């Protein structure tokens, strides 16, 4: 069976986002972290939905939305850094992972 790298990466990214959400809740940040949780976990959910798309057009549409959610997740990570909920090290760690997910989805969308 062929490995689905996008599916694996988006799932691992969602796990990291959930852990970041828990960490932020410990720091008493509840508003931005919920937005981050929603957009960050939506990426993997949309990739899973795309696996069972009704058509190629539907597949492309779901993957495009996943890319938008990945981009939104980057926004929340940037905002968390600028509001001092994430230090530079934490920001770099999460932003790089988000950016890699974004690039992977972008490459996939351009190939379809």
C-alpha positions as CSV (number, residue, x, y, z in Angstrom):
1,X,0.0,0.0,0.0
2,X,1.3,3.4,-1.0
3,X,2.2,5.8,1.8
4,X,0.2,9.1,1.9
5,X,2.8,11.6,3.0
6,X,0.4,14.5,3.1
7,X,-2.0,12.5,5.3
8,X,0.7,11.6,7.7
9,X,2.2,15.1,7.9
10,X,-1.1,16.8,8.4
11,X,-2.0,14.3,11.2
12,X,1.3,14.9,12.9
13,X,0.9,18.6,12.5
14,X,-2.6,18.4,14.1
15,X,-1.1,16.5,17.1
16,X,1.5,19.2,17.6
17,X,-1.3,21.9,17.4
18,X,-3.3,20.0,20.1
19,X,-0.2,19.9,22.3
20,X,0.4,23.6,21.7
21,X,-3.2,24.3,22.6
22,X,-2.9,22.4,25.9
23,X,0.3,24.4,26.7
24,X,-1.4,27.7,25.9
25,X,-4.3,26.8,28.1
26,X,-1.9,26.2,31.0
27,X,-0.6,29.7,30.4
28,X,-4.3,30.9,30.6
29,X,-4.6,31.8,26.9
30,X,-8.0,30.6,25.8
31,X,-9.1,32.8,22.8
32,X,-6.3,32.7,20.3
33,X,-5.5,29.1,21.2
34,X,-9.0,27.9,20.2
35,X,-8.6,29.6,16.8
36,X,-5.3,27.9,16.4
37,X,-6.8,24.5,17.4
38,X,-9.6,24.9,15.0
39,X,-7.5,25.9,12.0
40,X,-4.6,23.6,12.8
41,X,-6.7,20.4,13.1
42,X,-8.9,21.3,10.1
43,X,-5.9,20.8,7.8
44,X,-5.7,17.1,8.5
45,X,-9.5,16.7,8.5
46,X,-9.8,18.3,5.1
47,X,-7.0,16.1,3.7
48,X,-8.9,13.0,5.0
49,X,-12.1,14.3,3.4
50,X,-10.2,14.8,0.1
51,X,-9.2,11.1,0.1
52,X,-12.9,10.3,-0.5
53,X,-13.7,13.2,-2.8
54,X,-16.6,12.8,-5.2
55,X,-14.6,14.1,-8.2
56,X,-11.2,15.6,-9.0
57,X,-12.7,19.0,-8.7
58,X,-14.0,18.2,-5.2
59,X,-10.6,16.8,-4.3
60,X,-8.8,20.0,-5.5
61,X,-11.4,22.2,-3.7
62,X,-10.9,20.3,-0.3
63,X,-7.1,20.5,-0.7
64,X,-7.3,24.2,-1.4
65,X,-9.4,24.8,1.7
66,X,-6.8,22.7,3.7
67,X,-4.1,25.1,2.3
68,X,-6.1,28.1,3.5
69,X,-6.5,26.6,7.0
70,X,-2.7,26.0,7.1
71,X,-2.1,29.6,6.2
72,X,-4.6,30.7,8.9
73,X,-2.7,28.5,11.4
74,X,0.5,30.4,10.5
75,X,-1.3,33.7,11.3
76,X,-2.4,32.5,14.7
77,X,1.2,31.3,15.5
78,X,2.6,34.7,14.5
79,X,0.0,36.5,16.6
80,X,0.7,34.3,19.6
81,X,4.4,35.2,19.3
82,X,3.7,39.0,18.9
83,X,1.5,38.9,22.0
84,X,4.2,37.1,24.0
85,X,2.4,33.8,24.5
86,X,5.2,32.1,22.5
87,X,8.8,32.9,22.9
88,X,11.2,33.0,19.9
89,X,12.2,29.3,20.2
90,X,8.6,28.1,20.5
91,X,7.5,30.3,17.6
92,X,10.3,29.1,15.3
93,X,9.5,25.5,16.1
94,X,5.8,25.7,15.4
95,X,6.0,28.2,12.5
96,X,8.5,26.0,10.6
97,X,6.3,23.0,11.0
98,X,3.3,25.0,9.9
99,X,5.2,26.4,6.9
100,X,6.3,22.9,5.8
101,X,2.7,21.7,5.9
102,X,1.7,24.8,3.9
103,X,4.4,24.1,1.3
104,X,3.5,20.4,1.0
105,X,-0.2,21.3,0.4
106,X,0.7,24.0,-2.0
107,X,2.9,21.6,-4.1
108,X,0.1,19.1,-4.1
109,X,-2.4,21.7,-5.3
110,X,-0.2,22.8,-8.1
111,X,0.2,19.2,-9.3
112,X,-3.5,18.7,-9.6
